[in-house]
Amino acid sequence: MTGAAGVAGCLSENGNQPMFQVRRKGFERLTDDGYEPLTVRGLNIGMAKPGYFPGSAAITRDEYDRWIADIGAIANVIRTYTIHPPEFYHALAAYNADATDPLYLLQGTWVPHEPLVTAGDATSIADTVDQELQRTVDVVHGDTTLPDRPGHAGGVYDADVHEWLLGYLFGIEWPPSVVEATNQANDAGTYSGSYVQSDGSAFERWLAERLDSTVAHETTNHDWQAPVGFVNWVTTDPLEHPYEPFVDEDSVTIDPDTVTTTDAFDPGTFAAYHVYPYYPDLLNETPDYVDFIDHRGEPNSYAGYLNDLVSVTTHPLLIAEFGVPSSRGIAHRDVHGRHQGRHTEQSQGEIVAAMYEDIVKAGTAGGVAFAWQDEWFKRTWNLDARSVPGRRPYWSNIETPEQRFGLLAFEPENAVSLSGNSSDWDDATVIKPQTAANVPADQQLEELRISHSLEGLEMRVTLGDVADPMDWSRVNIILTVGLRGEETSLPLNMNATAAADFVVHLRGPATSRLLVQSSFDAFAREFGSQADVPVQEYRDGTAGFVPVREPINRGYTVPATDDAVPFEAVETGQLTYGNGNPSLPNYNSLTDVHVSPADRTVEMRLPWVLLNVADPSTKQRIASDWSDGLEKTSFDTITVGAATYRPTTDGRQAQTIDGTTNLIDALPGRNGTTVDTATYSWEQWNQPSYTERLKQSYDVLQNSWS
């Protein structure tokens, strides 16, 4: 794979030897005693922060200083996807100048997805890509000035970090259509570069030529060489996957072993894969993976796949992305519980730590976890149509998995902690009853407070009395939330109406949920035909209030068995009780509802997207009429009301009582059978106010990786 010592990569104290090289078992670092193995234990860092898209390159030097110090406390490698602002390289150099254990850089070069797909044949953009690769090399050596370009970082790059350069990692998760188009448009042949060569497919040769161009530029202009590799992923791996249900996920291969080096390039090339446990579906369907027994004696499809991948790869293999998100929502299941979402921060850390163990046990060169920071600009397939694309960075969509892979959280300033802290509500809007109700104290509504944050609508109900623990067999609470201003019949045998599009049904930790009026159900509008819901009843509203759901699987047929896996959705409107304060020992990051008997309060946060608010920062929501689908419209206010009732023995609905309704109390009040509502509004914003917080998952990884 590699030849004799190269002519570059010189170190004055060690002669003609590269600082890093790759050999069969992984990376090696040059020391005074020769080369020593280096198992990669890394973190990926993106270019975004709240209020900005990545292309704004808005991360400051102070932020980089903090982040790199925290990353260096648990990892030995930091990976970038593209050229960061000069502040990043200055911060890395400053950290490493004083660090006992340096943080090594795996520098990426991004290829924009849309221009690549539009081009089809990758060879048509080779010159543009090579220019970016050469810029990347010059940046690492602190020897360039880059002009301002839309979507790119720029400035004076004078911080030289090449002595800590683990290697260059080129590219993205290559679209199969581009790989196929490139292979079809170009004849078979070989690429014989000065440093990197290939006799593989046209796309593999194109990759080899890009790596060769990178090495040539660094050798000629900087008298230095470092290992090089390109990004790959499960979709284009060299394995055959007869259980993969989607053709595009196993239609073409990229084999890193077709790319080799010449004797003039000793640092070597490495294979790099992004591998997650929940997708593609072959990881859930291939029996050899699902039934694979890992080093713990447990079934582990992720370890099974890694074992297979390593067995067909001669190059040292780096898992350059892996992880799970600590999001409230979920986008895809893993057969062994490592889902794409719906993990607490504690669980996120434990799963990432276990995956890293799997990666090392498989005989790889190590892994780079995704990711350092949460990324608010991201979207997920099952919810992206419900938000406004250009406004995603300005609010925190806690429901979206792609936004919550980070170990660093961005917390909304002045958000309610959901921990019984009364001062959280000092600035909230206060709603008092119009008249005092003569009802049992534990069923009496004394007050409703309403607030909001970057994450959602926040409400707190104060009762006349609350048992410890709260006796849900005596009282259930409902809160109504309206955006359309349409009067509708309330569910649960309440025998009442309200201007409500949503009903929060609080009946205890295991069974509380958010319900939506069927004609305003975003899930049914988008996925109703696939989910087999009675569309006409939903459209005209006669289906009443229904559970709030999100899809996690579109349905498919497994080719090898012809087994049909149906469309699947989860009830994401189910509410989790707990303590939402990360400074307290019983913290649960998925908390929706907190009960504080001593304060006689029940408080909650409802994620914006579950209320069909597409962008709270500019007050846009999903359109009122079913025929408008998920189109967006502006709104100014939200209406909120509250009521209590005595539940039936089975707890499913309100007991029938003497009176015009089956409600015990209502707030602000009642007018006949109508529950009155209060109006709530807020100022729009263009910059989110937030603070940084290391998640529990950071602490878990620090303990595991130390």
C-alpha positions in Angstrom: 0.0 0.0 0.0 2.9 2.4 0.7 6.5 2.4 -0.3 9.7 3.6 1.1 10.1 6.8 3.0 8.9 9.8 1.1 10.9 12.8 0.1 8.8 15.3 2.1 7.2 15.7 5.4 10.6 16.7 6.9 11.1 17.2 10.6 14.4 18.8 11.4 15.0 16.6 14.5 13.9 13.4 12.8 15.0 13.7 9.2 12.9 12.7 6.2 9.9 11.3 8.0 6.3 12.3 8.1 4.8 13.3 11.4 1.9 10.9 10.9 1.5 7.8 8.8 -1.1 5.1 8.3 -0.3 1.4 8.4 -2.5 -1.6 8.3 -3.8 -1.2 11.9 -4.3 2.5 11.8 -2.6 5.8 12.4 0.9 6.1 13.8 2.6 9.2 15.3 6.3 10.0 15.1 8.0 10.3 18.5 11.6 10.5 19.7 11.4 6.7 20.0 9.9 6.1 16.5 6.4 5.6 15.4 3.7 4.9 18.0 0.1 3.8 17.3 -2.6 6.4 17.7 -6.2 5.3 18.1 -8.4 8.1 17.0 -10.8 9.3 19.6 -12.3 12.3 18.0 -15.2 14.8 17.7 -16.6 16.4 14.5 -17.1 20.2 14.7 -19.4 22.1 12.4 -19.5 25.7 11.3 -22.9 26.7 12.7 -24.2 28.2 15.9 -27.7 29.6 16.8 -28.7 32.5 14.6 -26.4 31.6 11.8 -26.1 29.1 8.9 -22.7 27.4 8.5 -21.8 29.6 5.6 -21.9 32.7 7.7 -18.7 31.5 9.4 -19.8 33.3 12.6 -18.1 31.4 15.4 -15.8 33.7 17.3 -12.3 33.3 18.7 -13.7 33.2 22.3 -16.1 30.4 21.3 -13.4 28.4 19.5 -11.1 28.8 22.6 -13.8 27.4 24.9 -14.9 24.7 22.6 -11.4 23.4 21.7 -10.4 23.3 25.4 -13.5 21.2 26.2 -12.9 19.0 23.2 -9.3 18.5 24.1 -10.3 17.4 27.6 -11.9 14.2 26.2 -10.6 13.7 22.6 -7.3 13.5 20.8 -8.7 14.5 17.3 -10.9 17.2 16.0 -12.4 16.9 12.5 -13.6 19.8 10.4 -15.7 19.4 7.3 -14.4 22.5 5.5 -12.2 25.5 6.0 -13.1 27.3 9.2 -12.5 31.0 9.9 -8.9 32.0 10.8 -10.0 32.2 14.5 -10.3 28.4 14.5 -6.7 27.8 13.5 -5.4 30.4 15.9 -7.4 28.8 18.7 -6.1 25.4 17.9 -2.5 26.6 17.7 -2.9 28.4 21.0 -4.4 25.3 22.7 -1.8 22.9 21.4 1.1 25.3 22.4 0.2 24.7 26.0 -1.4 21.3 26.0 0.3 18.3 27.4 -1.6 16.1 25.0 -2.2 18.0 21.7 -5.5 17.9 19.8 -4.7 16.6 16.3 -6.5 18.0 13.3 -8.4 16.0 10.6 -9.0 18.7 8.1 -11.9 18.3 5.7 -12.7 19.7 2.3 -16.4 20.0 1.5 -18.0 19.5 -1.9 -21.3 21.3 -2.2 -24.1 18.8 -2.7 -26.4 20.6 -5.2 -23.7 21.6 -7.7 -22.3 18.1 -7.6 -25.7 16.5 -8.3 -26.4 19.0 -11.0 -23.1 18.3 -12.7 -23.7 14.5 -12.5 -20.3 13.6 -13.9 -17.9 14.6 -11.1 -15.0 15.0 -13.5 -16.7 18.1 -14.9 -16.0 20.0 -11.6 -12.5 18.6 -11.0 -10.8 22.0 -11.4 -13.1 23.7 -8.9 -12.6 20.9 -6.4 -8.8 21.0 -6.8 -8.8 24.7 -6.1 -10.6 24.2 -2.8 -8.3 21.3 -1.9 -5.3 23.5 -2.5 -6.8 26.3 -0.5 -7.3 23.9 2.4 -3.7 22.9 2.4 -2.5 26.5 2.4 -4.9 27.2 5.3 -3.5 24.4 7.4 0.0 25.8 6.8 -1.0 29.3 7.7 0.1 30.6 4.3 -2.9 32.2 2.5 -5.4 34.9 2.5 -8.9 33.9 1.3 -11.3 36.5 -0.1 -14.9 36.8 1.2 -17.0 34.3 -0.7 -20.7 33.6 -0.1 -21.0 30.4 2.0 -17.3 30.2 2.8 -14.9 31.4 5.5 -12.3 33.9 4.5 -9.6 36.2 5.9 -5.9 36.1 6.7 -4.7 32.6 7.5 -1.4 33.0 9.3 -1.7 30.3 12.1 0.4 27.3 11.0 -1.1 24.1 12.5 0.5 21.5 10.1 2.6 19.9 12.9 -0.7 18.7 14.5 -2.2 17.6 11.2 -3.4 14.0 11.4 -4.5 14.1 7.8 -6.8 15.4 5.1 -10.3 13.9 4.7 -11.9 14.8 1.4 -15.5 15.0 0.4 -19.0 14.2 1.5 -21.4 11.2 1.6 -21.3 10.7 -2.2 -24.7 10.6 -3.9 -25.1 7.3 -5.7 -26.5 9.1 -8.7 -23.3 11.1 -9.1 -21.1 7.9 -8.7 -23.2 6.2 -11.4 -23.2 9.1 -13.7 -19.4 9.5 -13.4 -18.8 5.8 -14.1 -21.2 5.8 -17.1 -19.7 9.0 -18.6 -16.1 7.9 -18.5 -14.2 4.9 -20.0 -12.4 2.3 -17.9 -8.8 3.0 -17.3 -6.2 3.8 -14.6 -5.0 6.9 -12.9 -1.2 7.0 -12.3 -0.4 10.0 -10.2 2.9 10.9 -8.7 1.7 10.1 -5.2 -1.8 8.4 -5.4 -3.0 6.0 -8.0 -6.1 3.9 -8.9 -7.2 1.2 -11.4 -10.8 1.4 -10.1 -14.0 2.8 -11.5 -14.1 6.2 -13.0 -15.4 7.7 -9.8 -12.7 5.9 -7.7 -10.1 7.2 -10.2 -11.5 10.7 -9.8 -11.1 10.5 -6.0 -7.6 9.2 -6.4 -6.7 12.2 -8.7 -8.1 14.6 -6.1 -6.0 13.1 -3.3 -3.0 13.1 -5.6 -3.6 16.8 -6.4 -3.7 17.5 -2.6 -0.5 15.7 -1.9 1.3 17.3 -4.9 0.3 20.8 -3.8 1.5 20.2 -0.2 4.7 18.6 -1.3 5.6 21.2 -3.8 4.5 24.3 -1.9 5.1 23.3 1.7 7.6 20.5 1.7 5.3 18.4 3.8 3.1 15.3 3.5 0.2 14.0 5.6 -2.1 11.0 5.3 -5.1 11.5 3.0 -8.5 9.8 2.6 -12.0 10.4 1.2 -15.4 10.1 2.8 -17.5 7.0 2.2 -20.7 5.7 3.8 -22.8 2.6 4.0 -24.7 3.5 0.9 -21.6 3.2 -1.3 -19.6 0.6 0.6 -18.1 -2.4 -1.4 -20.4 -4.9 0.3 -23.5 -6.5 -1.2 -26.7 -6.0 0.8 -29.5 -8.3 -0.4 -31.7 -7.2 2.5 -31.5 -3.5 1.7 -35.1 -2.5 0.5 -34.2 0.7 -1.3 -32.3 0.4 -4.6 -30.4 3.7 -4.2 -28.9 2.5 -0.9 -27.0 -0.3 -2.5 -26.8 0.5 -6.2 -23.1 1.4 -6.6 -19.9 0.9 -4.7 -16.8 3.0 -3.9 -14.0 0.7 -2.8 -11.2 2.5 -0.9 -8.8 -0.4 -1.6 -8.7 0.6 -5.3 -6.9 3.8 -4.3 -3.2 3.2 -3.4 0.0 5.2 -3.0 3.3 5.3 -4.8 6.7 5.0 -3.3 6.9 8.8 -3.3 4.2 9.1 -0.7 4.9 7.3 2.6 2.2 8.8 4.9 -0.4 6.7 3.2 -4.2 6.7 2.5 -6.9 5.5 4.8 -10.5 4.5 4.5 -13.1 6.7 6.2 -16.8 5.8 6.7 -19.8 7.5 8.2 -21.7 4.7 10.0 -24.8 5.1 12.1 -26.8 2.2 13.7 -30.3 3.0 12.4 -29.9 3.6 8.7 -29.9 2.4 6.0 -32.5 -0.2 6.7 -30.2 -3.1 5.8 -28.8 -2.7 9.4 -32.2 -3.6 10.7 -33.0 -6.3 8.2 -29.8 -8.3 7.6 -30.0 -11.4 9.8 -26.2 -11.7 10.1 -26.1 -8.2 11.5 -29.2 -8.3 13.7 -28.1 -11.6 15.3 -24.4 -10.7 15.6 -23.2 -11.2 19.1 -20.7 -8.5 20.2 -17.9 -8.6 22.7 -20.4 -8.0 25.5 -22.3 -11.2 24.6 -25.3 -9.1 23.3 -26.9 -8.9 19.9 -25.6 -5.8 18.1 -26.3 -5.1 14.4 -23.9 -2.1 14.4 -21.0 -4.3 15.5 -22.0 -6.9 13.0 -21.8 -4.4 10.2 -18.5 -3.1 11.3 -17.1 -6.6 11.5 -18.2 -7.2 7.9 -16.8 -3.8 6.7 -13.4 -4.3 8.3 -13.1 -7.8 6.8 -13.3 -6.4 3.2 -11.1 -3.4 3.7 -7.3 -3.6 3.5 -6.8 0.1 4.3 -6.8 1.2 7.9 -10.5 2.1 8.4 -11.6 5.2 10.3 -15.3 5.6 11.4 -15.4 9.3 10.7 -19.0 9.8 11.9 -21.1 8.0 14.4 -23.6 8.9 17.1 -27.2 9.3 18.2 -29.1 12.5 19.0 -30.6 13.6 22.3 -33.7 15.0 20.6 -37.3 14.8 21.8 -38.4 13.4 18.5 -37.4 10.3 16.6 -36.9 9.8 12.8 -35.8 6.2 12.5 -35.7 3.1 14.7 -32.7 0.8 15.4 -33.6 -2.8 16.0 -31.4 -2.7 19.2 -32.6 0.6 20.5 -30.0 2.9 19.2 -32.6 5.1 17.5 -32.3 8.3 15.6 -33.6 10.3 18.4 -35.7 10.1 21.6 -32.7 9.7 23.8 -32.0 11.5 27.1 -28.6 13.1 27.3 -27.5 10.4 29.6 -28.6 7.7 27.2 -27.0 9.5 24.3 -23.6 9.5 26.1 -23.9 5.8 27.0 -24.8 4.8 23.4 -22.0 6.8 21.9 -19.5 5.4 24.3 -20.7 1.8 23.5 -20.5 2.5 19.8 -17.0 3.7 20.2 -16.2 0.4 22.0 -17.7 -1.5 19.1 -15.6 0.6 16.6 -12.4 -0.2 18.5 -13.2 -3.8 19.0 -13.8 -4.2 15.3 -10.2 -3.5 14.6 -10.6 0.0 13.1 -8.3 3.0 13.4 -10.8 4.6 15.8 -13.8 6.9 15.5 -14.9 10.5 15.3 -18.2 11.1 17.1 -20.8 13.3 15.6 -20.9 16.0 16.8 -19.4 18.6 19.1 -22.3 21.1 19.0 -26.0 21.1 18.4 -26.9 22.5 15.0 -30.2 24.4 14.8 -30.1 24.9 11.0 -30.5 21.2 10.4 -33.7 19.4 9.3 -35.0 15.9 9.5 -37.1 14.2 6.7 -40.2 13.6 8.8 -40.6 17.2 10.1 -38.8 19.4 7.6 -42.0 20.4 5.7 -43.4 21.8 8.9 -40.8 24.6 9.3 -39.6 27.6 7.4 -36.3 26.6 5.8 -34.6 30.0 5.9 -35.5 30.6 9.6 -34.4 27.3 11.2 -31.3 28.7 12.9 -33.3 31.3 14.8 -35.2 28.9 17.1 -34.6 25.6 18.8 -36.6 22.7 17.3 -36.1 20.2 20.1 -38.2 17.7 18.2 -35.8 17.4 15.2 -33.1 14.7 15.6 -30.6 16.3 13.2 -30.4 19.3 15.5 -29.4 17.4 18.6 -26.4 15.3 17.9 -24.1 17.6 19.8 -22.4 17.2 23.2 -22.7 21.0 23.6 -26.2 22.3 24.0 -27.4 25.9 23.4 -30.0 26.7 26.0 -32.5 29.5 25.5 -32.0 32.4 27.9 -34.8 32.8 30.4 -36.5 29.6 29.5 -38.5 27.8 32.1 -36.4 25.0 33.7 -39.4 22.7 34.4 -38.2 22.0 37.9 -40.6 23.9 40.2 -38.6 27.1 40.3 -41.3 29.8 40.8 -38.9 32.6 39.8 -38.9 31.1 36.2 -42.4 32.5 35.9 -41.9 36.0 37.3 -42.2 37.6 33.8 -45.0 35.3 32.5 -48.4 36.5 31.5 -50.8 35.8 34.5 -54.4 34.6 33.9 -56.7 34.7 36.9 -60.2 33.2 37.1 -63.0 35.6 36.2 -65.0 34.3 39.2 -63.9 32.1 42.1 -65.3 28.6 41.8 -66.8 26.8 44.7 -65.2 23.4 44.0 -62.8 21.0 45.8 -59.4 22.6 46.3 -57.6 19.9 44.3 -59.8 20.5 41.3 -59.8 24.3 41.5 -57.8 26.4 39.1 -56.2 29.4 40.9 -54.0 30.7 38.1 -52.5 30.1 34.7 -49.2 31.5 33.7 -48.1 31.6 30.0 -44.6 32.2 28.6 -42.5 31.1 25.7 -38.9 30.4 24.8 -36.9 29.5 21.7 -38.1 25.9 22.3 -41.8 26.2 22.8 -44.9 27.4 24.5 -44.7 27.3 28.3 -47.6 27.1 30.7 -48.0 26.6 34.4 -51.3 25.8 36.2 -51.7 26.5 39.9 -54.3 24.4 41.7 -56.0 25.1 45.1 -54.3 22.0 46.5 -52.1 19.2 45.3 -51.5 15.9 47.1 -48.0 14.5 47.2 -48.0 12.5 45.0 -50.7 14.1 42.9 -53.9 12.1 42.9 -54.8 11.9 39.2 -57.8 9.7 40.0 -59.5 12.8 41.5 -58.6 15.4 38.9 -57.5 15.6 35.3 -56.4 18.9 33.7 -56.8 20.1 30.1 -55.3 23.1 28.5 -56.5 24.4 25.1 -54.2 26.0 22.6 -55.7 27.8 19.6 -54.2 29.4 16.5 -57.0 29.4 14.0 -59.7 31.0 16.2 -62.2 28.3 15.4 -64.7 27.1 18.0 -64.8 23.3 18.3 -66.2 20.6 20.6 -63.7 19.5 23.2 -62.9 15.7 23.6 -63.0 13.4 26.5 -66.8 13.7 27.2 -66.3 17.3 28.5 -69.5 18.4 26.8 -67.9 21.8 26.2 -66.5 23.9 23.4 -63.5 26.2 23.0 -61.4 28.0 20.4 -58.9 25.2 20.4 -56.7 23.5 17.8 -54.9 21.5 20.5 -55.8 20.0 23.8 -53.2 19.1 26.4 -54.6 16.2 28.5 -52.8 15.9 31.8 -53.8 12.6 33.6 -50.5 11.4 35.1 -47.0 10.4 34.1 -47.8 7.4 31.9 -50.8 8.7 30.0 -50.7 12.4 29.4 -50.7 13.6 25.8 -51.1 16.4 23.3 -54.1 16.1 21.0 -54.8 18.0 17.8 -58.1 18.8 16.0 -58.0 16.4 13.1 -58.6 19.1 10.4 -55.4 20.8 11.7 -53.3 17.6 11.9 -50.0 18.2 10.1 -49.1 14.6 10.1 -52.4 13.5 8.5 -52.1 16.3 5.9 -48.7 15.1 4.8 -48.7 11.3 5.5 -52.4 10.5 5.9 -52.8 8.3 2.8 -49.7 6.3 3.8 -50.8 6.0 7.4 -54.2 4.8 6.3 -56.1 7.4 8.3 -59.8 8.2 7.4 -58.7 11.3 5.4 -62.2 12.6 4.8 -63.1 12.5 8.5 -59.9 14.3 9.3 -60.3 16.8 6.6 -63.8 17.9 7.8 -62.9 17.7 11.4 -65.4 15.0 12.3 -62.6 12.7 13.5 -62.4 15.1 16.5 -59.2 15.4 18.5 -56.5 12.9 17.6 -53.0 12.0 18.8 -50.1 14.0 17.6 -47.8 11.7 15.5 -44.7 11.7 13.4 -43.5 9.1 10.9 -40.4 7.0 11.4 -40.6 4.7 8.5 -42.3 5.0 5.1 -42.7 1.3 4.7 -40.8 -1.1 2.4 -40.4 -4.6 1.2 -37.2 -6.6 2.0 -35.9 -8.0 -1.3 -34.3 -11.1 0.1 -37.5 -12.3 1.9 -40.2 -10.4 0.2 -41.4 -9.4 3.7 -43.4 -6.2 3.8 -42.5 -3.8 6.6 -45.5 -1.3 7.0 -45.5 2.4 7.3 -44.8 3.3 10.9 -45.5 6.4 13.0 -45.1 7.1 16.7 -47.3 9.2 19.0 -44.8 12.0 19.7 -47.6 13.9 21.6 -47.1 11.7 24.6 -45.8 13.8 27.4 -42.9 12.9 29.7 -42.9 13.9 33.3 -39.7 14.7 35.1 -37.2 17.4 36.1 -35.9 19.6 33.4 -33.2 21.3 35.3 -29.7 20.0 34.3 -28.2 21.3 37.5 -30.3 18.8 39.6 -29.4 15.2 40.1 -32.7 13.8 38.8 -32.5 15.7 35.5 -34.3 14.2 32.5 -33.5 16.1 29.3 -36.8 14.9 27.7 -39.0 16.4 30.3 -42.2 18.0 29.1 -44.1 18.3 32.4 -43.1 18.9 36.0 -45.4 18.6 39.0 -44.5 20.4 42.2 -47.0 19.4 44.9 -45.4 21.8 47.4 -46.2 24.7 45.1 -49.5 23.3 43.9 -48.3 23.7 40.3 -48.1 21.7 37.1 -45.8 23.3 34.4 -45.0 22.2 30.9 -43.4 23.1 27.6 -44.9 22.2 24.2 -42.5 22.2 21.3 -43.3 24.7 18.7 -43.4 22.3 15.8 -46.0 20.1 17.6 -48.3 23.1 17.7 -47.9 23.6 14.0 -45.8 26.8 14.5 -43.4 26.7 11.6 -41.3 29.7 12.8 -42.0 31.3 16.2 -39.4 34.0 15.4 -41.5 35.5 12.7 -44.9 34.1 13.8 -45.6 31.7 10.9 -47.7 28.6 11.2 -49.3 26.0 9.1 -52.3 27.1 7.0 -55.8 26.7 8.4 -57.4 24.9 5.6 -56.7 21.3 4.9 -56.5 22.0 1.1 -53.5 24.3 1.8 -51.5 21.3 3.1 -48.4 22.5 4.9 -48.2 25.9 3.4 -47.3 28.7 5.9 -49.3 31.7 7.0 -48.7 34.5 9.5 -50.4 34.8 12.9 -50.3 37.2 15.7 -51.7 35.6 18.9 -52.3 32.2 20.5 -55.3 31.6 22.7 -55.0 29.5 25.8 -57.5 28.1 28.3 -57.6 25.6 31.1 -60.1 23.3 32.8 -60.4 20.5 35.3 -62.7 17.5 35.5 -63.2 14.3 37.6 -62.1 11.3 35.5 -64.0 8.1 35.1 -62.7 5.0 36.9 -60.7 3.9 33.8 -59.3 7.5 33.5 -60.2 7.8 29.9 -62.7 10.7 30.0 -64.6 13.1 32.2 -67.3 11.8 34.5 -70.8 12.9 33.7 -72.0 15.4 36.3 -75.0 17.6 36.8 -74.5 20.9 34.9 -74.1 22.4 31.5 -70.7 20.7 31.1 -68.8 17.9 32.7 -66.0 20.3 33.8 -65.3 21.1 37.4 -63.5 24.4 36.8 -62.4 26.5 33.9 -60.0 29.4 33.5 -60.3 32.2 32.7 -63.9 31.1 32.9 -67.0 29.7 31.2 -69.8 31.1 29.2 -72.4 28.5 29.1 -70.8 25.4 27.5 -67.9 27.4 26.1 -64.5 27.5 27.9 -63.2 31.0 27.6 -59.6 31.6 26.5 -56.9 34.2 27.1 -54.8 35.7 24.4 -51.0 35.4 24.4 -48.5 37.1 22.1 -44.8 38.0 21.9 -42.3 40.1 20.0 -40.7 38.7 16.9 -36.9 38.2 16.9 -34.0 37.9 14.5 -31.3 36.8 16.9 -31.8 34.1 19.5 -30.5 34.7 23.0 -28.9 31.6 24.4 -26.2 30.2 26.7 -23.9 27.2 26.3 -24.1 24.0 28.4 -22.2 20.8 28.2 -24.7 17.9 28.1 -24.7 14.9 30.4 -23.4 13.0 27.4 -20.2 15.0 27.5 -19.6 13.8 31.1 -20.4 10.2 30.2 -17.9 10.3 27.3 -15.3 11.9 29.4 -15.6 9.1 31.9 -15.6 6.5 29.2 -12.7 7.9 27.2 -10.4 8.9 30.0 
